[in-house]
Amino acid sequence: DRARFWIKMGPRFIYITYYALRNDAGDYLGTLEVTQDLTELRQLEGEQRLLNYDDVKVNFG
């Protein structure tokens, strides 16, 4: 009920997951695709265990 793929697109590392959507009876209804750019995550080192509000950027416009 899940298929995962990862590809390089130029300098970016893209992770794609497909999920089967089913009703309560288990009948297949369709597919949900989730695509994520994991480039920055792959560059993380060390640890960050607490939220630092100085690093949070919010853009509502």
PyMOL Python script that loads the backbone (N, CA, C, O; Angstrom):
from pymol import cmd

cmd.read_pdbstr("""\
ATOM      1  N   ASP A   1       0.812  -1.208   0.000  1.00  0.00           N
ATOM      2  CA  ASP A   1       0.000   0.000   0.000  1.00  0.00           C
ATOM      3  C   ASP A   1       0.851   1.266   0.000  1.00  0.00           C
ATOM      4  O   ASP A   1       0.330   2.369   0.166  1.00  0.00           O
ATOM      5  N   ARG A   2       2.158   1.108  -0.186  1.00  0.00           N
ATOM      6  CA  ARG A   2       3.059   2.263  -0.238  1.00  0.00           C
ATOM      7  C   ARG A   2       4.206   1.939  -1.188  1.00  0.00           C
ATOM      8  O   ARG A   2       4.734   0.827  -1.189  1.00  0.00           O
ATOM      9  N   ALA A   3       4.579   2.917  -1.988  1.00  0.00           N
ATOM     10  CA  ALA A   3       5.742   2.780  -2.873  1.00  0.00           C
ATOM     11  C   ALA A   3       6.599   4.023  -2.690  1.00  0.00           C
ATOM     12  O   ALA A   3       6.085   5.142  -2.683  1.00  0.00           O
ATOM     13  N   ARG A   4       7.920   3.826  -2.542  1.00  0.00           N
ATOM     14  CA  ARG A   4       8.835   4.945  -2.301  1.00  0.00           C
ATOM     15  C   ARG A   4       9.900   4.993  -3.389  1.00  0.00           C
ATOM     16  O   ARG A   4      10.405   3.965  -3.841  1.00  0.00           O
ATOM     17  N   PHE A   5      10.222   6.212  -3.791  1.00  0.00           N
ATOM     18  CA  PHE A   5      11.251   6.439  -4.804  1.00  0.00           C
ATOM     19  C   PHE A   5      12.074   7.648  -4.385  1.00  0.00           C
ATOM     20  O   PHE A   5      11.563   8.529  -3.694  1.00  0.00           O
ATOM     21  N   TRP A   6      13.335   7.706  -4.789  1.00  0.00           N
ATOM     22  CA  TRP A   6      14.149   8.899  -4.578  1.00  0.00           C
ATOM     23  C   TRP A   6      15.005   9.101  -5.802  1.00  0.00           C
ATOM     24  O   TRP A   6      15.535   8.157  -6.389  1.00  0.00           O
ATOM     25  N   ILE A   7      15.126  10.369  -6.171  1.00  0.00           N
ATOM     26  CA  ILE A   7      15.838  10.721  -7.397  1.00  0.00           C
ATOM     27  C   ILE A   7      16.660  11.989  -7.164  1.00  0.00           C
ATOM     28  O   ILE A   7      16.356  12.789  -6.278  1.00  0.00           O
ATOM     29  N   LYS A   8      17.694  12.154  -7.965  1.00  0.00           N
ATOM     30  CA  LYS A   8      18.467  13.392  -8.000  1.00  0.00           C
ATOM     31  C   LYS A   8      17.926  14.224  -9.155  1.00  0.00           C
ATOM     32  O   LYS A   8      17.801  13.736 -10.278  1.00  0.00           O
ATOM     33  N   MET A   9      17.609  15.479  -8.870  1.00  0.00           N
ATOM     34  CA  MET A   9      17.187  16.423  -9.911  1.00  0.00           C
ATOM     35  C   MET A   9      18.156  17.592  -9.841  1.00  0.00           C
ATOM     36  O   MET A   9      17.947  18.545  -9.090  1.00  0.00           O
ATOM     37  N   GLY A  10      19.208  17.506 -10.625  1.00  0.00           N
ATOM     38  CA  GLY A  10      20.269  18.500 -10.515  1.00  0.00           C
ATOM     39  C   GLY A  10      20.903  18.367  -9.140  1.00  0.00           C
ATOM     40  O   GLY A  10      21.312  17.270  -8.760  1.00  0.00           O
ATOM     41  N   PRO A  11      20.996  19.461  -8.383  1.00  0.00           N
ATOM     42  CA  PRO A  11      21.596  19.391  -7.049  1.00  0.00           C
ATOM     43  C   PRO A  11      20.603  18.954  -5.969  1.00  0.00           C
ATOM     44  O   PRO A  11      20.997  18.777  -4.816  1.00  0.00           O
ATOM     45  N   ARG A  12      19.328  18.777  -6.316  1.00  0.00           N
ATOM     46  CA  ARG A  12      18.282  18.477  -5.339  1.00  0.00           C
ATOM     47  C   ARG A  12      18.106  16.969  -5.170  1.00  0.00           C
ATOM     48  O   ARG A  12      18.274  16.204  -6.119  1.00  0.00           O
ATOM     49  N   PHE A  13      17.762  16.550  -3.938  1.00  0.00           N
ATOM     50  CA  PHE A  13      17.445  15.154  -3.639  1.00  0.00           C
ATOM     51  C   PHE A  13      15.949  15.085  -3.355  1.00  0.00           C
ATOM     52  O   PHE A  13      15.475  15.625  -2.355  1.00  0.00           O
ATOM     53  N   ILE A  14      15.211  14.423  -4.231  1.00  0.00           N
ATOM     54  CA  ILE A  14      13.750  14.387  -4.159  1.00  0.00           C
ATOM     55  C   ILE A  14      13.292  12.999  -3.727  1.00  0.00           C
ATOM     56  O   ILE A  14      13.724  11.983  -4.271  1.00  0.00           O
ATOM     57  N   TYR A  15      12.399  12.983  -2.728  1.00  0.00           N
ATOM     58  CA  TYR A  15      11.844  11.743  -2.177  1.00  0.00           C
ATOM     59  C   TYR A  15      10.346  11.735  -2.474  1.00  0.00           C
ATOM     60  O   TYR A  15       9.633  12.673  -2.117  1.00  0.00           O
ATOM     61  N   ILE A  16       9.873  10.678  -3.127  1.00  0.00           N
ATOM     62  CA  ILE A  16       8.476  10.581  -3.552  1.00  0.00           C
ATOM     63  C   ILE A  16       7.865   9.323  -2.951  1.00  0.00           C
ATOM     64  O   ILE A  16       8.445   8.240  -3.029  1.00  0.00           O
ATOM     65  N   THR A  17       6.685   9.478  -2.350  1.00  0.00           N
ATOM     66  CA  THR A  17       5.972   8.340  -1.780  1.00  0.00           C
ATOM     67  C   THR A  17       4.559   8.323  -2.343  1.00  0.00           C
ATOM     68  O   THR A  17       3.893   9.357  -2.408  1.00  0.00           O
ATOM     69  N   TYR A  18       4.105   7.140  -2.750  1.00  0.00           N
ATOM     70  CA  TYR A  18       2.731   6.932  -3.205  1.00  0.00           C
ATOM     71  C   TYR A  18       2.022   6.058  -2.180  1.00  0.00           C
ATOM     72  O   TYR A  18       2.532   5.007  -1.791  1.00  0.00           O
ATOM     73  N   TYR A  19       0.840   6.498  -1.744  1.00  0.00           N
ATOM     74  CA  TYR A  19       0.044   5.750  -0.776  1.00  0.00           C
ATOM     75  C   TYR A  19      -1.278   5.347  -1.414  1.00  0.00           C
ATOM     76  O   TYR A  19      -1.940   6.164  -2.053  1.00  0.00           O
ATOM     77  N   ALA A  20      -1.660   4.088  -1.240  1.00  0.00           N
ATOM     78  CA  ALA A  20      -2.975   3.642  -1.683  1.00  0.00           C
ATOM     79  C   ALA A  20      -4.013   4.150  -0.689  1.00  0.00           C
ATOM     80  O   ALA A  20      -3.844   4.008   0.522  1.00  0.00           O
ATOM     81  N   LEU A  21      -5.075   4.736  -1.201  1.00  0.00           N
ATOM     82  CA  LEU A  21      -6.184   5.188  -0.364  1.00  0.00           C
ATOM     83  C   LEU A  21      -7.296   4.157  -0.451  1.00  0.00           C
ATOM     84  O   LEU A  21      -7.695   3.752  -1.543  1.00  0.00           O
ATOM     85  N   ARG A  22      -7.793   3.735   0.702  1.00  0.00           N
ATOM     86  CA  ARG A  22      -8.815   2.691   0.752  1.00  0.00           C
ATOM     87  C   ARG A  22      -9.955   3.117   1.667  1.00  0.00           C
ATOM     88  O   ARG A  22      -9.762   3.897   2.600  1.00  0.00           O
ATOM     89  N   ASN A  23     -11.145   2.594   1.386  1.00  0.00           N
ATOM     90  CA  ASN A  23     -12.271   2.854   2.273  1.00  0.00           C
ATOM     91  C   ASN A  23     -12.250   1.857   3.425  1.00  0.00           C
ATOM     92  O   ASN A  23     -11.338   1.036   3.521  1.00  0.00           O
ATOM     93  N   ASP A  24     -13.254   1.927   4.302  1.00  0.00           N
ATOM     94  CA  ASP A  24     -13.293   1.051   5.474  1.00  0.00           C
ATOM     95  C   ASP A  24     -13.377  -0.425   5.111  1.00  0.00           C
ATOM     96  O   ASP A  24     -12.982  -1.285   5.898  1.00  0.00           O
ATOM     97  N   ALA A  25     -13.894  -0.721   3.913  1.00  0.00           N
ATOM     98  CA  ALA A  25     -13.996  -2.112   3.459  1.00  0.00           C
ATOM     99  C   ALA A  25     -12.708  -2.592   2.806  1.00  0.00           C
ATOM    100  O   ALA A  25     -12.596  -3.766   2.453  1.00  0.00           O
ATOM    101  N   GLY A  26     -11.734  -1.704   2.639  1.00  0.00           N
ATOM    102  CA  GLY A  26     -10.469  -2.078   2.026  1.00  0.00           C
ATOM    103  C   GLY A  26     -10.437  -1.906   0.524  1.00  0.00           C
ATOM    104  O   GLY A  26      -9.449  -2.264  -0.118  1.00  0.00           O
ATOM    105  N   ASP A  27     -11.504  -1.363  -0.051  1.00  0.00           N
ATOM    106  CA  ASP A  27     -11.550  -1.152  -1.497  1.00  0.00           C
ATOM    107  C   ASP A  27     -10.646   0.021  -1.883  1.00  0.00           C
ATOM    108  O   ASP A  27     -10.606   1.045  -1.201  1.00  0.00           O
ATOM    109  N   TYR A  28      -9.932  -0.151  -2.974  1.00  0.00           N
ATOM    110  CA  TYR A  28      -9.014   0.877  -3.460  1.00  0.00           C
ATOM    111  C   TYR A  28      -9.799   2.067  -3.997  1.00  0.00           C
ATOM    112  O   TYR A  28     -10.707   1.898  -4.811  1.00  0.00           O
ATOM    113  N   LEU A  29      -9.451   3.268  -3.544  1.00  0.00           N
ATOM    114  CA  LEU A  29     -10.131   4.485  -3.981  1.00  0.00           C
ATOM    115  C   LEU A  29      -9.255   5.365  -4.862  1.00  0.00           C
ATOM    116  O   LEU A  29      -9.762   6.114  -5.696  1.00  0.00           O
ATOM    117  N   GLY A  30      -7.950   5.278  -4.679  1.00  0.00           N
ATOM    118  CA  GLY A  30      -7.057   6.130  -5.443  1.00  0.00           C
ATOM    119  C   GLY A  30      -5.676   6.163  -4.819  1.00  0.00           C
ATOM    120  O   GLY A  30      -5.345   5.343  -3.963  1.00  0.00           O
ATOM    121  N   THR A  31      -4.882   7.113  -5.257  1.00  0.00           N
ATOM    122  CA  THR A  31      -3.496   7.219  -4.809  1.00  0.00           C
ATOM    123  C   THR A  31      -3.213   8.636  -4.332  1.00  0.00           C
ATOM    124  O   THR A  31      -3.655   9.613  -4.936  1.00  0.00           O
ATOM    125  N   LEU A  32      -2.473   8.726  -3.247  1.00  0.00           N
ATOM    126  CA  LEU A  32      -1.972  10.003  -2.747  1.00  0.00           C
ATOM    127  C   LEU A  32      -0.474  10.043  -3.013  1.00  0.00           C
ATOM    128  O   LEU A  32       0.251   9.133  -2.612  1.00  0.00           O
ATOM    129  N   GLU A  33      -0.008  11.085  -3.682  1.00  0.00           N
ATOM    130  CA  GLU A  33       1.422  11.263  -3.936  1.00  0.00           C
ATOM    131  C   GLU A  33       1.960  12.358  -3.025  1.00  0.00           C
ATOM    132  O   GLU A  33       1.383  13.442  -2.939  1.00  0.00           O
ATOM    133  N   VAL A  34       3.065  12.070  -2.349  1.00  0.00           N
ATOM    134  CA  VAL A  34       3.740  13.047  -1.499  1.00  0.00           C
ATOM    135  C   VAL A  34       5.161  13.197  -2.025  1.00  0.00           C
ATOM    136  O   VAL A  34       5.917  12.226  -2.075  1.00  0.00           O
ATOM    137  N   THR A  35       5.521  14.411  -2.415  1.00  0.00           N
ATOM    138  CA  THR A  35       6.856  14.693  -2.936  1.00  0.00           C
ATOM    139  C   THR A  35       7.549  15.660  -1.986  1.00  0.00           C
ATOM    140  O   THR A  35       6.989  16.693  -1.618  1.00  0.00           O
ATOM    141  N   GLN A  36       8.772  15.314  -1.595  1.00  0.00           N
ATOM    142  CA  GLN A  36       9.522  16.133  -0.645  1.00  0.00           C
ATOM    143  C   GLN A  36      10.922  16.398  -1.179  1.00  0.00           C
ATOM    144  O   GLN A  36      11.563  15.509  -1.739  1.00  0.00           O
ATOM    145  N   ASP A  37      11.382  17.617  -1.002  1.00  0.00           N
ATOM    146  CA  ASP A  37      12.762  17.971  -1.319  1.00  0.00           C
ATOM    147  C   ASP A  37      13.566  17.793  -0.034  1.00  0.00           C
ATOM    148  O   ASP A  37      13.431  18.589   0.895  1.00  0.00           O
ATOM    149  N   LEU A  38      14.396  16.763   0.026  1.00  0.00           N
ATOM    150  CA  LEU A  38      15.159  16.442   1.230  1.00  0.00           C
ATOM    151  C   LEU A  38      16.597  16.949   1.176  1.00  0.00           C
ATOM    152  O   LEU A  38      17.422  16.552   1.998  1.00  0.00           O
ATOM    153  N   THR A  39      16.902  17.812   0.229  1.00  0.00           N
ATOM    154  CA  THR A  39      18.270  18.292   0.055  1.00  0.00           C
ATOM    155  C   THR A  39      18.833  18.862   1.351  1.00  0.00           C
ATOM    156  O   THR A  39      19.923  18.475   1.771  1.00  0.00           O
ATOM    157  N   GLU A  40      18.108  19.772   1.988  1.00  0.00           N
ATOM    158  CA  GLU A  40      18.611  20.399   3.215  1.00  0.00           C
ATOM    159  C   GLU A  40      18.701  19.397   4.359  1.00  0.00           C
ATOM    160  O   GLU A  40      19.629  19.471   5.163  1.00  0.00           O
ATOM    161  N   LEU A  41      17.759  18.463   4.450  1.00  0.00           N
ATOM    162  CA  LEU A  41      17.798  17.465   5.521  1.00  0.00           C
ATOM    163  C   LEU A  41      19.028  16.579   5.424  1.00  0.00           C
ATOM    164  O   LEU A  41      19.598  16.194   6.445  1.00  0.00           O
ATOM    165  N   ARG A  42      19.435  16.256   4.223  1.00  0.00           N
ATOM    166  CA  ARG A  42      20.608  15.393   4.050  1.00  0.00           C
ATOM    167  C   ARG A  42      21.898  16.087   4.471  1.00  0.00           C
ATOM    168  O   ARG A  42      22.918  15.428   4.671  1.00  0.00           O
ATOM    169  N   GLN A  43      21.864  17.405   4.608  1.00  0.00           N
ATOM    170  CA  GLN A  43      23.056  18.158   4.986  1.00  0.00           C
ATOM    171  C   GLN A  43      23.136  18.412   6.489  1.00  0.00           C
ATOM    172  O   GLN A  43      24.117  18.990   6.957  1.00  0.00           O
ATOM    173  N   LEU A  44      22.131  17.995   7.254  1.00  0.00           N
ATOM    174  CA  LEU A  44      22.136  18.236   8.697  1.00  0.00           C
ATOM    175  C   LEU A  44      23.232  17.440   9.382  1.00  0.00           C
ATOM    176  O   LEU A  44      23.546  16.316   8.990  1.00  0.00           O
ATOM    177  N   GLU A  45      23.808  18.045  10.414  1.00  0.00           N
ATOM    178  CA  GLU A  45      24.809  17.380  11.242  1.00  0.00           C
ATOM    179  C   GLU A  45      24.516  17.705  12.694  1.00  0.00           C
ATOM    180  O   GLU A  45      23.863  18.706  12.989  1.00  0.00           O
ATOM    181  N   GLY A  46      24.987  16.878  13.591  1.00  0.00           N
ATOM    182  CA  GLY A  46      24.798  17.131  15.016  1.00  0.00           C
ATOM    183  C   GLY A  46      23.360  16.913  15.435  1.00  0.00           C
ATOM    184  O   GLY A  46      22.668  16.051  14.894  1.00  0.00           O
ATOM    185  N   GLU A  47      22.910  17.708  16.412  1.00  0.00           N
ATOM    186  CA  GLU A  47      21.562  17.568  16.949  1.00  0.00           C
ATOM    187  C   GLU A  47      20.922  18.933  17.147  1.00  0.00           C
ATOM    188  O   GLU A  47      21.610  19.933  17.351  1.00  0.00           O
ATOM    189  N   GLN A  48      19.603  18.961  17.085  1.00  0.00           N
ATOM    190  CA  GLN A  48      18.818  20.099  17.556  1.00  0.00           C
ATOM    191  C   GLN A  48      17.618  19.505  18.261  1.00  0.00           C
ATOM    192  O   GLN A  48      16.705  18.997  17.610  1.00  0.00           O
ATOM    193  N   ARG A  49      17.605  19.561  19.571  1.00  0.00           N
ATOM    194  CA  ARG A  49      16.563  18.925  20.370  1.00  0.00           C
ATOM    195  C   ARG A  49      15.467  19.881  20.808  1.00  0.00           C
ATOM    196  O   ARG A  49      14.390  19.443  21.212  1.00  0.00           O
ATOM    197  N   LEU A  50      15.725  21.178  20.735  1.00  0.00           N
ATOM    198  CA  LEU A  50      14.746  22.165  21.164  1.00  0.00           C
ATOM    199  C   LEU A  50      14.468  23.137  20.032  1.00  0.00           C
ATOM    200  O   LEU A  50      15.331  23.399  19.194  1.00  0.00           O
ATOM    201  N   LEU A  51      13.234  23.676  20.016  1.00  0.00           N
ATOM    202  CA  LEU A  51      12.870  24.671  19.017  1.00  0.00           C
ATOM    203  C   LEU A  51      13.557  25.988  19.333  1.00  0.00           C
ATOM    204  O   LEU A  51      13.528  26.457  20.470  1.00  0.00           O
ATOM    205  N   ASN A  52      14.169  26.575  18.328  1.00  0.00           N
ATOM    206  CA  ASN A  52      14.800  27.879  18.469  1.00  0.00           C
ATOM    207  C   ASN A  52      13.985  28.861  17.631  1.00  0.00           C
ATOM    208  O   ASN A  52      14.045  28.824  16.402  1.00  0.00           O
ATOM    209  N   TYR A  53      13.221  29.741  18.288  1.00  0.00           N
ATOM    210  CA  TYR A  53      12.348  30.662  17.568  1.00  0.00           C
ATOM    211  C   TYR A  53      13.124  31.651  16.706  1.00  0.00           C
ATOM    212  O   TYR A  53      12.551  32.229  15.782  1.00  0.00           O
ATOM    213  N   ASP A  54      14.400  31.863  16.977  1.00  0.00           N
ATOM    214  CA  ASP A  54      15.207  32.745  16.137  1.00  0.00           C
ATOM    215  C   ASP A  54      15.408  32.158  14.746  1.00  0.00           C
ATOM    216  O   ASP A  54      15.661  32.896  13.794  1.00  0.00           O
ATOM    217  N   ASP A  55      15.299  30.827  14.619  1.00  0.00           N
ATOM    218  CA  ASP A  55      15.487  30.154  13.337  1.00  0.00           C
ATOM    219  C   ASP A  55      14.191  30.001  12.554  1.00  0.00           C
ATOM    220  O   ASP A  55      14.222  29.615  11.385  1.00  0.00           O
ATOM    221  N   VAL A  56      13.042  30.299  13.179  1.00  0.00           N
ATOM    222  CA  VAL A  56      11.738  30.090  12.553  1.00  0.00           C
ATOM    223  C   VAL A  56      11.379  31.320  11.731  1.00  0.00           C
ATOM    224  O   VAL A  56      11.371  32.443  12.237  1.00  0.00           O
ATOM    225  N   LYS A  57      11.083  31.091  10.454  1.00  0.00           N
ATOM    226  CA  LYS A  57      10.657  32.173   9.573  1.00  0.00           C
ATOM    227  C   LYS A  57       9.232  31.873   9.128  1.00  0.00           C
ATOM    228  O   LYS A  57       8.965  30.813   8.563  1.00  0.00           O
ATOM    229  N   VAL A  58       8.326  32.798   9.378  1.00  0.00           N
ATOM    230  CA  VAL A  58       6.926  32.606   9.015  1.00  0.00           C
ATOM    231  C   VAL A  58       6.571  33.633   7.957  1.00  0.00           C
ATOM    232  O   VAL A  58       6.831  34.825   8.119  1.00  0.00           O
ATOM    233  N   ASN A  59       5.972  33.156   6.866  1.00  0.00           N
ATOM    234  CA  ASN A  59       5.554  34.039   5.786  1.00  0.00           C
ATOM    235  C   ASN A  59       4.101  33.732   5.465  1.00  0.00           C
ATOM    236  O   ASN A  59       3.796  32.684   4.895  1.00  0.00           O
ATOM    237  N   PHE A  60       3.211  34.634   5.823  1.00  0.00           N
ATOM    238  CA  PHE A  60       1.790  34.429   5.579  1.00  0.00           C
ATOM    239  C   PHE A  60       1.304  35.213   4.370  1.00  0.00           C
ATOM    240  O   PHE A  60       0.096  35.311   4.155  1.00  0.00           O
ATOM    241  N   GLY A  61       2.190  35.762   3.591  1.00  0.00           N
ATOM    242  CA  GLY A  61       1.732  36.580   2.472  1.00  0.00           C
ATOM    243  C   GLY A  61       2.399  36.161   1.268  1.00  0.00           C
ATOM    244  O   GLY A  61       2.157  36.723   0.201  1.00  0.00           O
TER     245      GLY A  61
END
""", "prot")
cmd.dss("prot")
cmd.show_as("cartoon", "prot")
cmd.util.cbc("prot")
cmd.orient("prot")
